[in-house]
Amino acid sequence: MPTATTTFTAEDVDSSTTVISLKSSNTSQAAESSAAATLRSLYPRAAKAFLQRDINLTHTLLTSAFALISPPLHAGEDELSTYRRKWDILRITLETTVYASPPSLENPATFPPALRANQMLSPQSLVTALHERSLHLFTPSNPPTRPSPFFLPHQILVTLILASIKLGCPTVGKGIIEDWLARKNPEVLSSDEGHLGYIKVLELYCLHILPRLEEWDFAQDFLQYERELDEGVKRVSIS
């Protein structure tokens, strides 16, 4: 699998939807605390709107949230880490769901322009764009670094893989996984949560992505050298 350097640029936040007014402190530390409190209070409302398929409200709340969420300043957890992950998962899930099953165009008010623009993309282009956006979001800004899978949480990776499966572009999912495997952060994977996330990624790779591409020989070769998956998963993968 290929190796690469790591770098970073700031994320472009979509401004096509009206942003709900939110208050925050002028100081960096107070602003982060204020942002965390606001994001925590908004998330249940956004999740409920998504479950009720209120696309416009969900997208408006997402836009408001990402006005407060920026890439971390340094590597490692910060006060916004949990919210950065939760809101990005919701954003990817919304965009994938709407792309796969768009609302009626008879009522443009229920179909935000940014989501409507996604319909002009191929599934491959959309998933690639979602992946690149997430890389920007999670790569630290100090020192300036090229957006890298090294910083991408496994929860986001899993969501992107599922998006590639849902939209019928497993080749893109395969590339995303292999890019992450080539640059994965060993310190994160050493934790119990990180290890379980790693296993989940490998299961999706072997049980869902490679079979859809009929890459049976590659899957068998991969599993011969992979020590993390249990024997049950390996037998299912190559049977």
Buried (B, 14 or more C-beta within 10 A) or exposed (E): EEEEEBEBBEBEBBEEBEBBEBEBEEEEEEBBBBBBEBBEEBBEEBBEBBEEBBBBBBBBBBBBBBBBBBBBEEBEEBBBBBBBBBBBBBBBBBBBBBBEEBBEEEEEEBBBEBBBEBEEEEBBEBBBEBBEBBBBBBBBBEEEBBBBBBBBBBBBBBBBBBBBBBBEBBBBBBBBBBBBBEBBBEEBBEEEEBBEBBBBBBBBBBBBBBBBEEBEEEBBEBBEEBEEBEEEBBEEBBE
